[in-house]
Amino acid sequence: MQDDTDIDRAGRAKRGSPFLTTDQAAAYLKISAKSLKRLRRDGKGPAFRRHCRFVQYHIDDLDSWSRDSGAQEKCQ
């Protein structure tokens, strides 16, 4: 078992694949996976894709959403 953090995995994923899991995307955005799932459910989060049954986030969509949402929304 490797002792990797989500941020480390997200960094490697960015270099190898532009797609991140929900946990990796949350770590990249520095929010909890639960918050990211809530944003996705409410239609307020970054764009995501379903690859079969897996939800994945493209790194460019995360960056774009982060820039566009900035300080406009209050975190809950």
Rosetta silent file (secondary structure, phi, psi, omega in degrees, C-alpha in Angstrom):
SEQUENCE: MQDDTDIDRAGRAKRGSPFLTTDQAAAYLKISAKSLKRLRRDGKGPAFRRHCRFVQYHIDDLDSWSRDSGAQEKCQ
SCORE:     score description
SCORE:     0.000 S_00000001
   1 L     0.000  128.649 -179.469    0.000    0.000    0.000 S_00000001
   2 L   -86.266  148.850 -179.915    1.419    3.356   -1.006 S_00000001
   3 L  -102.754   69.634 -178.534    1.349    6.310    1.340 S_00000001
   4 L  -104.790  145.764  172.909    0.222    8.968   -1.170 S_00000001
   5 L   -89.941  161.639  178.132   -1.869   12.013   -0.483 S_00000001
   6 H   -61.171  -35.914 -179.995   -4.709   13.013   -2.777 S_00000001
   7 H   -65.990  -40.461  176.991   -2.765   16.108   -3.801 S_00000001
   8 H   -62.145  -45.101  179.386    0.243   13.988   -4.829 S_00000001
   9 H   -63.973  -38.951  179.210   -2.014   11.700   -6.854 S_00000001
  10 H   -64.358  -40.233  178.004   -3.730   14.721   -8.417 S_00000001
  11 H   -62.478  -44.203  178.043   -0.347   16.158   -9.404 S_00000001
  12 H   -66.084  -38.435 -179.774    0.719   12.907  -11.034 S_00000001
  13 H   -64.634  -38.060  179.263   -2.644   12.607  -12.757 S_00000001
  14 H   -62.225  -37.836  178.834   -2.273   16.095  -14.196 S_00000001
  15 H   -73.550  -35.606 -174.409    1.052   15.069  -15.732 S_00000001
  16 H   -96.602  -46.141 -178.717   -0.222   11.702  -17.003 S_00000001
  17 L  -135.370  140.692 -179.525   -3.950   12.076  -17.546 S_00000001
  18 L   -79.395   -2.420 -177.224   -6.038   15.226  -17.553 S_00000001
  19 E  -101.840  135.389 -179.865   -8.889   13.443  -15.745 S_00000001
  20 E  -120.653  148.833  173.134   -9.222   13.331  -11.965 S_00000001
  21 L   -72.548  172.723  178.065  -11.518   11.375   -9.690 S_00000001
  22 H   -59.708  -44.702  179.762  -13.841   13.202   -7.328 S_00000001
  23 H   -63.504  -42.353  179.257  -11.385   12.781   -4.443 S_00000001
  24 H   -67.324  -42.076  179.745   -8.458   13.995   -6.524 S_00000001
  25 H   -63.795  -40.915  178.407  -10.436   16.934   -7.925 S_00000001
  26 H   -62.809  -43.346  178.772  -11.526   17.944   -4.423 S_00000001
  27 H   -63.749  -40.591  178.978   -7.932   17.823   -3.200 S_00000001
  28 H   -61.643  -40.131  179.977   -6.823   19.871   -6.206 S_00000001
  29 H   -84.089   -7.435 -178.405   -9.475   22.508   -5.421 S_00000001
  30 L    62.043   41.950  172.087   -8.716   22.290   -1.693 S_00000001
  31 L  -129.363  168.263  179.864  -12.309   21.464   -0.773 S_00000001
  32 L   -78.024  154.144  177.054  -13.801   18.307    0.664 S_00000001
  33 H   -61.699  -35.196  178.882  -15.061   15.541   -1.608 S_00000001
  34 H   -62.755  -42.397  178.091  -18.424   15.896    0.134 S_00000001
  35 H   -64.747  -41.661  179.340  -18.593   19.589   -0.840 S_00000001
  36 H   -64.105  -40.873  177.403  -17.652   18.778   -4.439 S_00000001
  37 H   -63.829  -39.928  178.582  -20.356   16.097   -4.602 S_00000001
  38 H   -64.545  -44.091  177.337  -22.898   18.573   -3.196 S_00000001
  39 H   -60.852  -41.101  179.009  -21.891   21.184   -5.786 S_00000001
  40 H   -63.331  -45.667 -179.707  -22.222   18.572   -8.533 S_00000001
  41 H   -60.901  -39.701 -177.099  -25.670   17.526   -7.285 S_00000001
  42 H   -84.076   -2.882  179.483  -26.839   21.154   -7.147 S_00000001
  43 L    73.706   22.423 -177.602  -25.450   21.945  -10.611 S_00000001
  44 L  -110.872   -5.700 -175.982  -23.074   24.591   -9.227 S_00000001
  45 L   -89.883 -174.166  178.682  -19.750   22.778   -9.456 S_00000001
  46 L   -67.263  157.835  176.660  -17.226   22.325  -12.222 S_00000001
  47 L   -59.318  144.174  178.171  -18.124   20.448  -15.375 S_00000001
  48 L  -137.958  165.943  178.849  -17.716   16.690  -15.036 S_00000001
  49 E  -128.746  148.923  173.018  -17.918   13.658  -17.255 S_00000001
  50 E  -104.770  120.184  173.840  -19.218   10.189  -16.671 S_00000001
  51 E  -108.666  100.803 -169.974  -16.983    7.458  -18.013 S_00000001
  52 L    59.553 -118.227 -179.285  -19.220    4.428  -17.588 S_00000001
  53 L   -98.123    3.255 -175.868  -20.150    4.649  -13.914 S_00000001
  54 E   -97.949  132.052  174.604  -17.180    6.801  -12.947 S_00000001
  55 E   -89.965  129.657  179.235  -17.400   10.571  -12.497 S_00000001
  56 E  -135.527  149.415 -178.830  -14.271   12.344  -13.668 S_00000001
  57 E  -116.315  131.988  175.547  -13.201   15.960  -13.843 S_00000001
  58 E   -81.602  137.672 -175.277  -10.945   17.379  -16.525 S_00000001
  59 H   -58.717  -36.213  178.701   -8.171   19.508  -15.043 S_00000001
  60 H   -65.935  -36.475  177.526   -8.942   22.409  -17.423 S_00000001
  61 H   -66.894  -36.697  178.002  -12.581   22.441  -16.262 S_00000001
  62 H   -65.557  -45.383  179.045  -11.451   22.599  -12.636 S_00000001
  63 H   -62.107  -44.582 -179.311   -9.136   25.527  -13.367 S_00000001
  64 H   -63.506  -46.070  179.474  -11.815   27.352  -15.347 S_00000001
  65 H   -62.564  -41.091 -179.886  -14.476   26.824  -12.665 S_00000001
  66 H   -63.481  -44.149  178.075  -12.085   27.962   -9.955 S_00000001
  67 H   -63.664  -45.227 -174.954  -11.230   31.157  -11.849 S_00000001
  68 H   -72.746  -32.464 -176.577  -14.850   31.902  -12.708 S_00000001
  69 H   -85.518  -28.382  175.497  -16.329   31.190   -9.286 S_00000001
  70 L    31.209 -129.946 -178.565  -13.603   33.054   -7.366 S_00000001
  71 L   -96.195   16.926 -176.776  -14.943   34.893   -4.333 S_00000001
  72 L   -74.238  -32.576 -177.553  -18.449   35.201   -5.759 S_00000001
  73 L  -107.060  145.801  176.950  -19.895   32.297   -3.805 S_00000001
  74 L   -92.016  128.631  178.763  -19.854   31.738   -0.091 S_00000001
  75 L   -70.566  145.346  178.949  -18.695   28.265    0.957 S_00000001
  76 L  -110.561    0.000    0.000  -21.076   26.336    3.147 S_00000001
